[in-house]
Amino acid sequence: MPPKRRAADRGWVKIVGWVACMALAASLTYTFVTALTQGAGDVDPVFFGMQALASTLFLVYSVRLRNGIFIAANTVAVLNAAGTLVVALLSRGK
């Protein structure tokens, strides 16, 4: 008898995961691009610092689980949060 599949392996669960991944990536990418093009005046460095830390921890967790959806989502989250944080800190230094 084959082993029972995990709920996360079901097709509809993967689709929901990828939709959530794309929504997260889009929102963080939008914030990063907006900070680059219009300035980072409204960007809270503490929030994006915590976002980068949380996303890094979730990325480590995702790699341990070998969950491709979480790895993709959290890689994008780390890059965007760190990029937005750098833009915010550089604009405050001027």
Secondary structure as UniProt FT lines:
FT   HELIX           7..9
FT   HELIX           11..38
FT   TURN            41..42
FT   HELIX           45..65
FT   HELIX           68..93
//
